[in-house]
């Protein structure tokens, strides 16, 4: 996959399994905008897992930002979200999408901060004063078979980023940093990451959220 530029912004183009793919990220249209306008709001499963309440909008550190879909939803719900992305290509794509979206006055009000870094290195150097309430992880789902990667976005991310083999280590580091909880998104029937058992699990139709409460939350 290659990052290309048009008069409308950056986009990806490449061949995956013999098929030519093009992809442009836009927060103000398509899936992102539909989910913002017609999603479940604070009733969404991710909102419950993160711990968003009527008068509580936790700060969130998203260690695996990807295309920033979940981060955008959380920011729309009032969270202050910092996104970490290790792939320079994905980072530049998301950065460009954020820049273009800032023509919208409502988008300008969102707290979305994007950082290009290795998540484990960022966590190790994170000062105490910047420790978030919640750390969120959405490691690349394990590939069971070709048909599991039907979605265009998943195929693109897999081609560029690959797998998240360090997910177990990230969980270990995250549990030492989050003030209140660590939330890990997993395929519904996949094993939990290595380490302690989740304190709470929020199951959905195709995925689930494993929640690990940290000592400061008690």
Sine and cosine of phi, psi and omega as CSV:
sin_phi,cos_phi,sin_psi,cos_psi,sin_omega,cos_omega
0.00,0.00,0.68,-0.73,0.01,-1.00
-0.86,-0.50,0.56,-0.83,0.06,-1.00
-1.00,-0.01,0.83,-0.56,-0.01,-1.00
-0.83,-0.56,0.25,-0.97,-0.07,-1.00
-0.81,-0.58,0.69,-0.72,0.10,-0.99
-0.82,-0.57,0.00,-1.00,0.03,-1.00
-0.91,0.42,-0.31,0.95,-0.03,-1.00
-0.99,-0.15,-0.01,1.00,0.01,-1.00
0.80,-0.59,-0.14,-0.99,-0.04,-1.00
-0.99,0.15,0.50,-0.86,0.09,-1.00
-0.48,-0.88,0.31,-0.95,0.01,-1.00
-0.98,-0.22,0.57,-0.82,0.07,-1.00
-0.56,-0.83,0.69,-0.73,0.01,-1.00
-0.01,-1.00,0.05,-1.00,-0.02,-1.00
-0.93,-0.37,0.80,-0.60,0.05,-1.00
-0.80,-0.60,0.85,-0.53,-0.02,-1.00
0.79,0.61,0.66,0.75,0.07,-1.00
0.99,0.14,-0.01,1.00,-0.01,-1.00
-0.93,-0.36,0.64,-0.77,0.03,-1.00
-1.00,0.08,0.81,-0.59,0.01,-1.00
-0.88,-0.47,0.63,-0.77,0.21,-0.98
-0.81,-0.59,0.57,-0.82,-0.04,-1.00
-0.49,-0.87,0.73,-0.68,0.08,-1.00
-0.79,-0.61,0.72,-0.69,-0.01,-1.00
-1.00,-0.06,0.78,-0.63,-0.02,-1.00
-0.62,-0.79,0.88,-0.47,-0.03,-1.00
-0.98,0.18,-0.29,0.96,-0.10,-1.00
-0.99,-0.16,0.16,0.99,0.05,-1.00
-0.47,-0.88,0.07,-1.00,0.07,-1.00
0.91,0.42,-0.56,-0.83,-0.11,-0.99
-0.88,0.47,-0.66,0.76,-0.04,-1.00
-0.89,0.46,-0.74,0.67,-0.02,-1.00
-0.93,0.36,-0.63,0.78,0.02,-1.00
-0.88,0.47,-0.69,0.73,-0.02,-1.00
-0.92,0.40,-0.59,0.80,0.02,-1.00
-0.91,0.42,-0.67,0.74,-0.07,-1.00
-0.99,0.14,-0.54,0.84,-0.15,-0.99
-0.84,-0.55,0.11,0.99,0.03,-1.00
-0.96,0.28,-0.08,-1.00,-0.06,-1.00
-1.00,0.08,0.07,1.00,0.01,-1.00
0.86,0.51,-0.70,-0.72,-0.01,-1.00
-0.93,0.36,-0.16,0.99,0.06,-1.00
-1.00,0.06,-0.13,0.99,0.03,-1.00
-0.89,0.46,0.50,-0.87,-0.03,-1.00
-0.85,0.52,-0.65,0.76,-0.03,-1.00
-0.91,0.41,-0.56,0.83,0.03,-1.00
-0.91,0.41,-0.64,0.77,0.03,-1.00
-0.92,0.39,-0.66,0.75,-0.01,-1.00
-0.91,0.41,-0.64,0.77,-0.01,-1.00
-0.94,0.34,-0.46,0.89,0.00,-1.00
0.99,-0.11,0.46,0.89,0.02,-1.00
-0.97,0.25,0.81,-0.59,0.01,-1.00
-0.80,-0.60,0.04,-1.00,-0.10,-0.99
-0.81,0.59,-0.72,0.69,-0.03,-1.00
-0.91,-0.41,0.40,0.92,-0.05,-1.00
-0.68,-0.73,0.95,-0.32,0.07,-1.00
-0.90,-0.43,1.00,-0.05,-0.09,-1.00
-0.92,0.40,0.46,-0.89,0.15,-0.99
-0.98,0.21,0.65,-0.76,-0.11,-0.99
-0.79,-0.61,0.73,-0.69,0.13,-0.99
-0.94,-0.33,0.92,-0.38,0.00,-1.00
-1.00,-0.08,0.95,-0.33,-0.09,-1.00
-0.98,0.20,-0.33,0.94,-0.05,-1.00
-0.77,-0.63,0.93,0.36,-0.19,-0.98
-0.86,0.51,-0.65,0.76,-0.05,-1.00
0.83,0.56,-0.77,-0.64,0.00,-1.00
-1.00,0.04,0.21,0.98,0.15,-0.99
0.91,0.43,0.39,0.92,-0.01,-1.00
-0.89,0.46,-0.80,0.60,-0.04,-1.00
-0.93,0.36,-0.62,0.79,0.02,-1.00
-0.87,0.50,-0.64,0.77,0.01,-1.00
-0.90,0.43,-0.68,0.73,0.03,-1.00
-0.88,0.48,-0.71,0.70,-0.02,-1.00
-0.91,0.42,-0.62,0.78,0.04,-1.00
-0.91,0.42,-0.63,0.78,0.04,-1.00
-0.90,0.44,-0.43,0.90,0.01,-1.00
-1.00,0.04,0.04,1.00,0.11,-0.99
0.96,-0.28,0.02,1.00,-0.01,-1.00
-0.98,0.18,0.51,-0.86,0.16,-0.99
-1.00,0.00,0.94,-0.35,-0.16,-0.99
-0.91,-0.41,0.79,-0.61,0.14,-0.99
-0.95,-0.31,0.80,-0.60,-0.05,-1.00
-0.95,-0.32,0.71,-0.70,0.07,-1.00
-0.93,-0.37,0.80,-0.61,0.04,-1.00
-0.73,-0.68,0.81,-0.58,-0.07,-1.00
-1.00,0.09,-0.46,0.89,-0.02,-1.00
-0.99,0.15,0.83,-0.56,0.01,-1.00
-0.91,0.42,-0.59,0.81,0.00,-1.00
-0.89,0.45,-0.75,0.66,0.01,-1.00
-0.92,0.40,-0.64,0.77,0.03,-1.00
-0.84,0.54,-0.75,0.67,-0.03,-1.00
-0.92,0.39,-0.58,0.82,0.03,-1.00
-0.90,0.43,-0.73,0.69,0.00,-1.00
-0.93,0.37,-0.67,0.75,0.02,-1.00
-0.85,0.53,-0.68,0.73,0.02,-1.00
-0.91,0.40,-0.64,0.77,0.01,-1.00
-0.90,0.43,-0.63,0.78,0.04,-1.00
-0.91,0.42,-0.69,0.73,0.01,-1.00
-0.86,0.50,-0.72,0.70,-0.02,-1.00
-0.92,0.39,-0.57,0.82,-0.05,-1.00
-0.95,0.32,-0.31,0.95,-0.05,-1.00
-0.96,0.29,0.05,1.00,0.17,-0.99
-0.96,0.29,-0.32,0.95,0.00,-1.00
-1.00,0.01,0.80,-0.60,-0.07,-1.00
-0.90,0.44,-0.59,0.81,0.01,-1.00
-0.93,0.36,-0.62,0.78,0.03,-1.00
-0.90,0.44,-0.60,0.80,0.00,-1.00
-0.85,0.52,-0.44,0.90,-0.05,-1.00
-0.98,0.19,-0.25,0.97,-0.04,-1.00
-0.95,0.30,0.48,-0.88,0.04,-1.00
-0.97,-0.25,1.00,0.04,0.00,-1.00
-0.83,-0.56,0.90,-0.44,-0.01,-1.00
-0.88,-0.48,0.83,-0.56,-0.07,-1.00
-0.94,-0.35,0.76,-0.65,-0.02,-1.00
-0.78,-0.63,0.72,-0.70,0.06,-1.00
-1.00,-0.04,0.94,-0.34,-0.04,-1.00
-0.22,-0.98,0.30,-0.95,0.20,-0.98
-0.98,0.21,0.80,-0.60,-0.11,-0.99
-0.85,0.53,-0.69,0.72,-0.05,-1.00
-0.91,0.41,-0.58,0.81,0.04,-1.00
-0.94,0.35,-0.64,0.77,0.02,-1.00
-0.88,0.47,-0.69,0.72,-0.01,-1.00
-0.89,0.45,-0.67,0.74,-0.04,-1.00
-0.89,0.45,-0.51,0.86,-0.06,-1.00
-0.99,-0.15,-0.02,1.00,-0.08,-1.00
-0.92,0.39,0.89,-0.47,0.00,-1.00
-0.94,0.33,0.44,-0.90,-0.07,-1.00
-0.83,0.56,-0.59,0.81,-0.06,-1.00
-0.94,0.34,-0.24,0.97,0.01,-1.00
-0.95,-0.30,0.15,0.99,-0.01,-1.00
-0.91,0.41,0.79,-0.61,-0.06,-1.00
-0.99,0.14,0.27,-0.96,0.10,-0.99
-0.92,0.39,-0.68,0.74,-0.10,-1.00
-0.75,-0.66,0.67,-0.75,0.16,-0.99
-0.93,-0.37,0.78,-0.62,-0.07,-1.00
-0.92,-0.40,0.67,-0.74,0.02,-1.00
-0.72,-0.69,0.72,-0.70,0.10,-1.00
-0.74,-0.67,0.96,0.28,-0.03,-1.00
-0.88,0.48,0.48,-0.88,0.04,-1.00
-0.82,0.57,0.81,-0.59,-0.04,-1.00
-0.86,0.51,0.60,-0.80,0.04,-1.00
-0.89,0.45,0.67,-0.74,-0.05,-1.00
-1.00,0.04,0.94,-0.33,-0.01,-1.00
-1.00,0.02,-0.59,0.80,-0.01,-1.00
-0.28,-0.96,0.26,-0.97,-0.07,-1.00
-0.83,0.56,-0.65,0.76,-0.08,-1.00
-0.92,0.40,-0.23,0.97,0.02,-1.00
-0.96,0.28,-0.23,0.97,-0.02,-1.00
-0.93,-0.36,0.76,0.65,-0.05,-1.00
-0.94,0.35,-0.66,0.75,-0.09,-1.00
-0.91,0.41,0.70,-0.72,-0.03,-1.00
-0.84,0.54,-0.71,0.71,-0.04,-1.00
-0.88,0.47,-0.63,0.78,0.00,-1.00
-0.92,0.40,-0.63,0.78,0.01,-1.00
-0.91,0.42,-0.66,0.75,0.01,-1.00
-0.91,0.41,-0.74,0.67,0.00,-1.00
-0.88,0.48,-0.67,0.74,-0.01,-1.00
-0.89,0.46,-0.64,0.77,-0.02,-1.00
-0.92,0.39,-0.57,0.82,-0.06,-1.00
-1.00,0.00,-0.74,0.67,-0.13,-0.99
-1.00,-0.01,-0.55,0.84,-0.09,-1.00
0.99,0.17,-0.36,-0.93,0.00,-1.00
-1.00,0.04,0.23,-0.97,0.05,-1.00
-0.96,-0.28,0.96,0.27,-0.05,-1.00
-0.92,0.39,-0.29,0.96,-0.03,-1.00
-1.00,-0.09,0.27,0.96,-0.07,-1.00
-0.87,0.50,-0.64,0.76,0.01,-1.00
-0.89,0.45,-0.66,0.75,0.03,-1.00
-0.92,0.40,-0.63,0.77,0.02,-1.00
-0.88,0.48,-0.66,0.75,0.04,-1.00
-0.88,0.48,-0.70,0.72,0.01,-1.00
-0.86,0.51,-0.70,0.72,0.01,-1.00
-0.94,0.35,-0.65,0.76,-0.04,-1.00
-0.89,0.45,-0.61,0.79,-0.02,-1.00
-0.90,0.43,-0.34,0.94,0.02,-1.00
-1.00,0.01,-0.18,0.98,-0.11,-0.99
-0.92,-0.39,-0.60,0.80,-0.10,-1.00
-0.92,0.39,0.68,-0.74,0.03,-1.00
-0.94,0.35,-0.69,0.72,-0.15,-0.99
-0.91,-0.42,-0.69,0.72,-0.06,-1.00
-0.27,-0.96,0.34,-0.94,0.15,-0.99
-0.88,-0.47,0.75,-0.67,-0.03,-1.00
-0.88,-0.48,0.81,-0.58,-0.01,-1.00
-0.88,-0.48,0.82,-0.58,0.05,-1.00
-1.00,0.03,0.76,-0.64,-0.03,-1.00
-0.70,-0.72,0.39,-0.92,0.20,-0.98
-0.85,0.52,0.57,-0.82,-0.14,-0.99
-0.80,0.60,-0.65,0.76,-0.10,-0.99
-0.96,-0.28,0.20,0.98,0.03,-1.00
-0.98,0.18,0.41,-0.91,0.07,-1.00
-0.92,0.38,0.47,-0.88,0.09,-1.00
-0.93,0.35,0.35,-0.94,0.06,-1.00
-0.91,0.42,0.41,-0.91,0.00,-1.00
-0.90,0.43,0.65,-0.76,-0.04,-1.00
0.72,-0.69,-0.38,-0.92,0.00,-1.00
-0.92,0.40,0.39,-0.92,0.04,-1.00
-0.96,0.29,0.56,-0.83,0.05,-1.00
-0.87,0.49,0.58,-0.81,0.06,-1.00
-0.98,0.21,-0.55,0.83,0.00,-1.00
-0.62,-0.79,0.59,-0.81,0.06,-1.00
-0.80,-0.60,0.76,-0.65,0.06,-1.00
-0.94,-0.35,0.99,-0.17,-0.05,-1.00
-0.99,0.12,0.65,-0.76,0.10,-1.00
-0.88,-0.47,-0.20,-0.98,-0.03,-1.00
-0.93,0.36,-0.71,0.71,-0.05,-1.00
-0.88,-0.47,-0.28,0.96,0.01,-1.00
-0.63,-0.77,0.10,-0.99,0.01,-1.00
-0.58,-0.81,0.22,-0.97,0.06,-1.00
-0.86,-0.51,0.89,-0.46,0.07,-1.00
-1.00,-0.02,0.83,-0.55,-0.06,-1.00
-0.93,-0.36,0.80,-0.60,0.03,-1.00
-0.91,-0.41,0.92,-0.40,0.01,-1.00
-0.99,0.17,0.68,-0.73,0.00,-1.00
-0.99,-0.12,0.33,-0.94,-0.09,-1.00
-0.79,0.62,-0.59,0.81,-0.04,-1.00
-0.94,0.34,-0.23,0.97,-0.04,-1.00
-0.99,0.11,-0.22,0.98,-0.05,-1.00
-1.00,0.04,0.00,0.00,0.00,0.00
